[in-house]
Amino acid sequence: MSLAPKEIPLGAIRFNSDSSKLEYWNGGAWFQIHSFSPNLDGGSRGTFAGGFAPSNTDRIDFITISTAGNATDFGNLLAAKGAAGTCASNTRGLMGGGGGGGNVNTIQFWEFSSTGDAVDFGDLQSARHWTQPASNQTRGVWAGGHPSSNSIEFVTMASTGNSVSFGDMSYVTAVGANSSNNSPTRGFFGGGTPTNNNIIEFINFGSTGNSMDFGDSSTQIAREARGSSATRALLIGGVRPEPSASTTIDFFTMSSLGNAVEFGDSGSSNSNSSGCSDCVRVAFAHGNNPSTTDTIEYVNISTGGDAVDFGNLSQSRDHLGGCSNGHGGLG
């Protein structure tokens, strides 16, 4: 017997036996989950932008997530910056803020369908780096950051303009992660310093308001790589606590509440890393482990297990931002 609509939790997932498709509940109706994979070299395109190498870099690399291989030069950022939160729609990648030689409040974007340089989108409400990003097809969101903050703000990605207030996180964080976990209805934040923690919180993209408690990760982490399908979110490596780096990969199911559980291990410890997803794989650049590296590995989201080699960045760097045009928030 199916639940009455008012009893169905927002973001719930079901399998429709008539259409043989996964669907999610948006609060008023069931919608089919899609994985947007424009035919850009045969699959979803992931980008890795900026970073420290060890000095600031403005480089943007790209990969085709479904096909292992080395990253290729895509273009350049407006300025050389690292430690910036990066999110995406199925057409645009966005990077907010950044640090290294002074914090900035710049939001910049690039179009996945062609290679080329980033252009100006607007501004965050304050200059900061190490923000935590999240996005669905409509909204790009940034939370926290350095200087220490608990503010959450958002933009509508199809247009350009400055960010506006969304709400607040329940805790203040100075150091987050530069890639995202998101379903079509929910975005996720957690971990971070100055005191490493294992908090996982979430927001509902369709409304504004403060983030809410979801559960806990298995370790206290910051600056880990993230990536997701429409149903599962992965937390990969990270610092726990400084200066030790982790090999642990956790996952959690985004439609429910609860703690993350172990998924597998990355090939070596990594931190200041970043990931991107096509809903089948998360490909992640290692950042540093402990020295700066050009290593990219991947995991299959649905199966669990250890990471395997994908290829290499065009330039070794850490504190880089990762996003794609096929991640789990684009249902």
Secondary structure, DSSP 8 states (H G I E B T S, - for coil): ----GGGS-TT-EEEETTTTEEEEE-SSSEEE-------BTTB-EEEEE--BSSSB--EEEEEETTS----EEEEE-SS--BS-EEEE-SSEEEEE--BSSS---EEEEEETTS----EEEEE-SS--BS-EEEE-SSEEEEE--BTTEEEEEEEETTS----EEEEEEEEEESB--SS-EE-SSEEEEE--BTTTEEEEEEEETTS----EEEEEEEEEEBS-EEEE-SSEEEEE--BSSTT-BEEEEEEEETTS----EEEEEEEEEEBS-EEEE-SSEEEEE-BBSSSB--EEEEEETTT----EEEEE-SS--BS-EEEESS-GGG-
